[in-house]
Amino acid sequence: MIEPIKDDFVKHYRLEYNREALEGVRDKIGEKAHSRLRDLLEYRLTGKEFDRSPTDVKIALAFSAGSDSTASLKILRWAGFDVVPITARLPQMRPEEIGRASREGAVFVEIQGYGDEMKELMEKRAPICGRCHSMVMNAVEEKAIELGVGILATGDLLSSGLISVYPKGELVILNLPAFLALDKGEVVEIIGGHYDFSFGCRLWKLAARSNPPIKRYGIQRVLRETRARALRPEMAVKLIEDILLS
C-alpha cells in the first residue's frame, strides 16, 4: 500500500517531526488510535510491520473522491481503521464523483448558501478556492462532531510538522498524506497509477475562463507544492500547462 521512505533525508526529517506532533494529541485521541498511528508512521520510516487487523477506532475523512482523499481512504482502511468518509455535495461535482463517494459509503452533507457565495465571488472576479475550502471543511467538521467521531482526516499533502496532526476544538485534524510525508507520485501509485493532469474543479475552470488573471493563483499553488516536494517537477509542468490552457 505505502512504501518505507528508505534513505530520503527530507522525508525522514518530516516524519520525525510529525511523530512529535502525534505525541501532542495522544491524550485527546486515546491510546488505541495513538498506537496504530504511531505504528503506521514507524512503518513509513523503517518498514517495520505492524498489526493491521480491524480496530474499532473511527476516523472521519473529508472525502472529495479525488486522488488525495481516495489514497487517504485506502491507507486508513489498510491500516485497520474504521473510516467514515464525509462528502460535501457540491454543484460542480460530476455524477461519477458522487457515485464513487456513494460506493465508498460516504455520508453526504449539504452546504447552505454555497452557490450564492461562489457566484458573488466570481462576479467580483475574486479567487474562489480559499472560501470554497473553508466552507467545505466547516460542514465536514460539523458532521464529524455530529457523528461522534473525534478524528478527522484530510488529503492535505502540505501540512507537515506540528500541523500534520493537531487539535481543533472538539476534533483532532489528521492531514494524512502530509503526516506520512507522501508526495503526489506516491498518491497516484496508491490509487492505481492513473491521474488526470487537470488542475482545479469544474467551477474553478469556469472562473478561470471568465477571469483569466486568477490563473496565477493556481500556478502559485502548484509552485508552492513543488517547492514543498509534494509535487514532482514533471507533474508540476503538466499542471501548469493545463492551467494556462484552461
Helices and strands as residue ranges (DSSP letters): H 9-24, H 26-29, H 31-46, E 58-62, H 67-78, E 82-88, H 95-103, E 107-109, H 114-123, H 129-147, E 151-154, G 161-163, E 165-168, E 171-175, H 176-179, H 184-190, H 202-210, G 212-214, H 215-227, H 233-245
